Amino acid sequence: MILQTAGSVVRHVGRYSQQSTIAYSSHTADALADVIVREIEFFTELGHDFEWKTYSHDSPPVLVERLRHAGFEIGPPEAVVVASVDTVLGHAAPAFRVERLTDPDQLQDYHSVSSQIWPGGSGTRTAETMRTEPDSIGVYVAYEDENPSEAHAASSWPTVSSAVCGVDACCPSTADGVSIEVW
């Protein structure tokens, strides 16, 4: 992902895929309609699908409703938890063995889990990042009885981490602080 800032919008633009995200935005209610149009045009020109992440503290408070009105599908709420790696591992269920994958040719277990959450994903971005920038990413899989757990996989970048975790166990990151999205 390429991190871009455009005015009051922070984008994560797909480098190896046509998937992108608006990770943060803050606007006045008056400016919001123009910003939404500008971002739709930007990603359309790139040929990217994109997700606009929203948070309960976003400004303006009508952001979600305006996105819905602009044609966005509003997904179910997600929770984000921030914790140190030691804290996360300290709360992991003992039945799970968490392993960091370091070889992009060994991503089969990660993909078998992540494809259940993000159908249609090829994993090209993860493998390519592991090959070209190996110190910038950590990929983890939780195993239960030597099988990749259907609810536990994580990939993490140094400052932003995204994880797929079950409610009873969590996955680590290489960062001091980790953001974990619980689905």
C-alpha positions in Angstrom: 0.0 0.0 0.0 1.1 3.5 -0.7 0.2 6.1 2.0 -1.2 9.3 0.5 -2.6 12.4 2.1 -4.9 14.6 0.0 -6.2 17.5 2.0 -8.1 16.0 5.0 -8.1 12.5 3.5 -5.6 9.7 4.2 -5.5 7.0 1.6 -3.9 3.6 1.5 -3.6 3.1 -2.3 -3.1 -0.5 -3.5 0.4 -0.9 -5.0 0.0 -4.5 -6.2 -3.7 -4.7 -6.4 -6.7 -2.6 -7.4 -8.0 -2.5 -3.8 -7.6 0.7 -1.8 -8.9 2.3 1.4 -9.6 5.7 2.8 -8.2 5.2 6.3 -9.1 8.6 7.7 -10.9 11.8 6.8 -12.3 14.8 8.6 -14.4 17.5 6.9 -16.9 20.1 7.5 -20.5 19.2 6.6 -20.4 21.8 3.8 -17.3 20.4 2.2 -18.2 16.7 2.5 -20.2 16.3 -0.7 -17.3 17.7 -2.8 -14.8 15.5 -1.0 -16.9 12.3 -1.6 -17.1 13.2 -5.3 -13.4 13.9 -5.5 -12.5 10.6 -3.9 -14.8 8.6 -6.1 -13.3 10.3 -9.2 -9.7 9.7 -7.9 -10.2 5.9 -7.4 -12.3 5.5 -10.6 -9.4 7.1 -12.6 -7.0 4.6 -11.0 -9.4 1.7 -11.7 -9.5 0.8 -8.0 -12.2 -0.5 -5.8 -12.0 1.2 -2.4 -13.4 1.1 1.1 -14.0 4.3 3.1 -13.3 3.4 6.8 -15.4 5.4 9.2 -15.2 5.7 13.0 -17.6 6.8 15.6 -15.6 10.0 16.3 -15.5 11.0 12.6 -16.3 14.5 11.5 -18.9 15.4 10.4 -21.2 13.1 12.3 -23.3 12.6 9.2 -20.4 11.0 7.2 -21.9 7.5 7.1 -25.3 8.7 6.0 -23.7 10.9 3.3 -21.6 8.0 2.1 -24.8 5.8 2.0 -26.5 8.5 0.0 -23.6 8.6 -2.5 -24.1 4.9 -3.2 -21.6 3.3 -0.7 -22.6 0.0 0.8 -22.4 0.3 4.6 -21.0 -2.8 6.2 -21.4 -4.1 9.7 -19.5 -2.3 12.5 -16.0 -3.5 13.2 -14.1 -3.1 16.5 -10.5 -1.9 16.6 -8.4 -2.8 19.6 -5.0 -1.3 20.3 -2.5 -3.2 22.5 1.1 -4.1 22.8 2.3 -7.4 21.3 3.0 -8.9 24.8 -0.5 -8.0 25.9 -2.1 -9.6 22.8 -0.1 -12.8 23.2 -0.9 -12.9 26.9 -4.6 -13.1 26.1 -4.3 -15.7 23.3 -6.0 -19.0 24.0 -3.4 -21.6 25.1 -4.8 -24.1 22.5 -3.3 -21.9 19.7 0.3 -21.8 18.5 1.0 -18.5 16.7 3.7 -18.7 14.0 5.2 -15.9 11.9 5.6 -16.8 8.3 8.8 -15.4 6.7 8.9 -17.1 3.3 6.4 -15.8 0.7 6.3 -19.3 -0.8 4.8 -20.6 2.5 1.7 -18.4 2.5 -0.7 -21.3 1.8 -1.9 -21.5 5.4 -2.4 -17.8 5.6 -4.4 -17.7 2.4 -6.5 -20.7 3.4 -7.7 -18.6 6.4 -7.7 -15.1 4.9 -9.6 -16.2 1.8 -12.6 -17.1 4.0 -12.7 -13.5 5.2 -11.8 -11.7 2.0 -13.1 -14.0 -0.8 -11.4 -13.4 -4.2 -8.2 -12.1 -2.8 -5.1 -13.5 -4.5 -2.6 -12.7 -1.8 -0.3 -11.1 -4.4 0.2 -7.9 -2.4 1.2 -9.9 0.7 3.7 -12.1 -1.1 5.1 -9.2 -3.1 5.6 -7.1 0.0 7.4 -10.1 1.7 9.7 -10.4 -1.3 10.5 -6.7 -1.9 10.2 -5.2 1.6 10.6 -8.2 4.0 11.3 -6.0 7.1 8.1 -4.0 6.5 5.6 -6.8 7.1 4.9 -9.6 9.5 2.5 -12.4 8.5 1.1 -14.6 11.3 -1.1 -17.7 11.4 -2.6 -19.3 14.5 -2.6 -23.0 14.5 -5.0 -25.2 16.5 -4.0 -28.9 16.6 -1.4 -28.2 13.8 -4.1 -26.9 11.5 -4.4 -23.2 10.5 -7.3 -21.9 12.6 -10.3 -20.8 10.5 -10.6 -17.6 12.5 -7.0 -16.5 13.1 -4.7 -14.9 10.6 -2.9 -11.6 10.7 -0.7 -9.4 8.5 1.0 -6.4 9.9 2.9 -3.4 8.7 5.1 -1.4 11.0 2.7 1.3 12.0 -0.7 -0.1 10.9 -1.7 -3.7 11.5 -4.8 -5.5 10.3 -5.7 -8.8 11.8 -8.5 -11.3 11.6 -9.0 -12.9 14.9 -11.6 -14.8 16.8 -13.2 -13.3 19.9 -11.3 -15.6 22.2 -7.8 -15.3 20.8 -5.7 -12.7 19.0 -2.7 -12.6 16.7 0.6 -10.7 17.1 2.3 -7.9 15.2 5.9 -6.8 15.0 4.9 -3.3 15.9 5.0 -2.0 19.5 1.3 -1.1 19.2 -1.0 -3.2 17.2 -4.4 -2.4 15.8 -6.5 -5.6 15.6 -9.8 -5.6 13.7 -12.1 -8.2 15.3 -14.7 -9.6 12.9 
